Amino acid sequence: MIAAMGSGSGKTIVTAGLLMALKKRNIAVRSFKCGPDYIDPMFHTRVLGVPCRNLDLFLLGQRGVLREFSGKEGADILQETSGDFDDFAFGLKGRNQESAVQGSESSSGIGKSEQPLAVIEGAMGFYDGIGGTTEASAYEVAKLLRTPVILVVKPRGQSATLAAEICGLMNFRPENHITGVILNECSAALFDHLRLIIERECGIPVFGYLPRMEEAKVESRHLGLLMADEIPEFRSRFEAIAARMEETVEIDQILACMNSVESVTGQENVFGEEIVWIKMHGADVASESLAGNVAVSDIDDTEEQGLGAAILNANETEFSDSDRKISRRICRIAVAHDEAFSFYYESSLDALRRAGAELLPFSPLRDHCLPAEISGLYLGGGYPENYAAELFANKEMLRDVREAIEKGLPTVAECGGFMYLQEKLEGSDGHVYPMVGALTGESVRTPRLVRFGYVTLTAEADSLLFRASEPVPAHEFHHWDSTECGDGLTARKYDGRNWKCCVVNDRLYAGYPHLELGGDVPLAERFVRACREYADKIQERLK
């Protein structure tokens, strides 16, 4: 894990540089990001050519983090899939699935018989968790996965005091796995001076340094760094950073440190040797805790079955057990994916596919209508405010989305997607533009982050994704706010602060909170079930 004392230390640059260096060495590697971040994972994905996955203990829980880290569930799905595979990281569609997997392996240097190394980028400061605790922090992820931690440190007018700060992090909590340091924006002379002090006082190696580089300067805006696709000459810049790290960072020592760690994913069962029987929404399911593999003992057509093996992107989906096969129709869900809408968790997309959805990417900026024969719509977050004029200019799409929602198309709209559905949106240019108009209200710029951080959502009544009184973890991170945020749910912070939010009904979730559809609460299954019911009603009308 690449961690730091706080934000702004250069974790993303160092992590992406290390990933590029490993890729150049043709070393098998996967990447992960702690916390709910959408932007930093785009750097990893752009470097490796395969999606980065989030490890968020609040949104996913321990079981979900282990599932994401192990990759077992994703591998099981790929092995049992026929047809095409949608690679949302690059907006590809209709590519042969076996070729897609092989291409991903080739581009990242992953051999079929080789267990890839994992590089994890921390979030904020290493110990920074919920409400001033370490809960859901990068530390808790490192402790769970037993991964070595390398601290990225920017020295600023310090010598022995820097060693004191590092020692403080090493002694603050047990099982922190801090094993080394990389100095960022550091000269060769200062590195030689500080290395002796840190290694003498802290007893851990300083693996090297990254000097100041023009290529490492990435501009930021209100939600963080520019997105990877917006950075000019991205590949050549990070190739230059990787080349410099080969000169100034002891990557061989880092590899030795990584290879010495016992593989968490190689264990048969992280939570214990026995297979635990659990009750999953009306169906008895035997589940291995790590992989999420399920054996179905008695399944009917009730909702939220959360099955672990699905055949994706085909006309029929089959779930198998030793006794019989259950056939279900695929439903088609349109997913907004372009420069304005790109904030999606890979685990959420996987959960929709497992539940039986075919995901169809479309561009609210460039396409003039929704994909044909869809039974659901997913509008993620992003930067619609930066493209408000272009979104407004595409009046055919605005009208098509509005009419589809008015006809009852099941829709999930998070943050930027929620803003898109409202009547008006203030753009980054200060002008106000009409939007879809399926919801009342206007989204406007505010001078600071609004309601930032983790929240728990609860509902008084059942709706598309929510069940009465059921807690659902979520996350908010936005500078824009709405005159009509909705009142269908209650959001509650760790300290008891709470407020009403979101527009919900049996066909809609729309609000600022971002959701993890692949977490413990079966949100993806509920969404897909509603999409199937919608498709059935359309078919009935056509008969």
DANOR-V339250 format. One record per run of one state. SS is the DSSP state (~ for helix, > for strand, _ for the rest). FROM is the first residue (numbers start at 1). LEN is the number of residues. If there is no record, write none. Layout:
SS|FROM|LEN + SS|FROM|LEN
This chain:
_|1|1 + >|2|3 + _|5|6 + ~|11|14 + _|25|4 + >|29|6 + _|35|4 + ~|39|10 + _|49|4 + >|53|3 + _|56|1 + ~|57|14 + _|71|1 + ~|72|8 + _|80|4 + >|84|4 + _|88|4 + >|92|5 + ~|97|12 + _|109|8 + >|117|5 + _|122|8 + ~|130|3 + _|133|5 + ~|138|8 + _|146|3 + >|149|5 + _|154|6 + ~|160|13 + _|173|5 + >|178|7 + _|185|3 + ~|188|15 + _|203|2 + >|205|6 + _|211|3 + ~|214|3 + _|217|3 + >|220|2 + _|222|2 + >|224|2 + _|226|2 + ~|228|3 + _|231|3 + ~|234|15 + >|249|1 + _|250|1 + ~|251|9 + _|260|16 + >|276|5 + _|281|2 + >|283|5 + _|288|6 + >|294|3 + _|297|19 + >|316|5 + _|321|4 + >|325|5 + _|330|1 + >|331|6 + _|337|4 + >|341|3 + _|344|2 + ~|346|10 + _|356|1 + >|357|6 + _|363|13 + >|376|4 + _|380|1 + >|381|2 + _|383|1 + ~|384|10 + _|394|1 + ~|395|12 + _|407|4 + >|411|4 + _|415|1 + ~|416|6 + _|422|2 + >|424|3 + _|427|5 + >|432|3 + _|435|7 + >|442|18 + _|460|8 + >|468|1 + _|469|3 + >|472|11 + _|483|6 + >|489|4 + _|493|5 + >|498|4 + _|502|1 + >|503|3 + _|506|2 + >|508|4 + _|512|2 + >|514|2 + _|516|7 + ~|523|20 + _|543|1
